[in-house]
């Protein structure tokens, strides 16, 4: 019984973690475009083909990396270096 409880906790943690991390624009939807919020390195806009831009936030400790269109560690994102 305890093993099942531990497995359920691990699965719940996995689902929570994967839901707050951003995927590359190419994996989000074919043709979707993503770009950094110029006011906050932790946020970015994502726009599906034919849709309206949606403001999204990277997970804790990460910031949007324009070069790769993914959230990466803050210390690797140049736009966050002034913080």
Secondary structure as the mmCIF struct_conf table of DSSP 4:
data_model
#
loop_
_struct_conf.conf_type_id
_struct_conf.id
_struct_conf.beg_label_comp_id
_struct_conf.beg_label_asym_id
_struct_conf.beg_label_seq_id
_struct_conf.end_label_comp_id
_struct_conf.end_label_asym_id
_struct_conf.end_label_seq_id
HELX_RH_AL_P HELX_RH_AL_P1 UNK A 2 UNK A 20
BEND BEND1 UNK A 21 UNK A 21
HELX_LH_PP_P HELX_LH_PP_P1 UNK A 22 UNK A 24
HELX_RH_AL_P HELX_RH_AL_P2 UNK A 25 UNK A 28
BEND BEND2 UNK A 29 UNK A 29
TURN_TY1_P TURN_TY1_P1 UNK A 30 UNK A 31
STRN STRN1 UNK A 33 UNK A 37
TURN_TY1_P TURN_TY1_P2 UNK A 38 UNK A 39
STRN STRN2 UNK A 40 UNK A 47
TURN_TY1_P TURN_TY1_P3 UNK A 49 UNK A 50
BEND BEND3 UNK A 51 UNK A 51
STRN STRN3 UNK A 54 UNK A 57
HELX_LH_PP_P HELX_LH_PP_P2 UNK A 58 UNK A 59
TURN_TY1_P TURN_TY1_P4 UNK A 60 UNK A 61
STRN STRN4 UNK A 62 UNK A 65
TURN_TY1_P TURN_TY1_P5 UNK A 66 UNK A 69
STRN STRN5 UNK A 70 UNK A 73
HELX_RH_3T_P HELX_RH_3T_P1 UNK A 74 UNK A 76
HELX_RH_3T_P HELX_RH_3T_P2 UNK A 78 UNK A 80
TURN_TY1_P TURN_TY1_P6 UNK A 81 UNK A 82
#
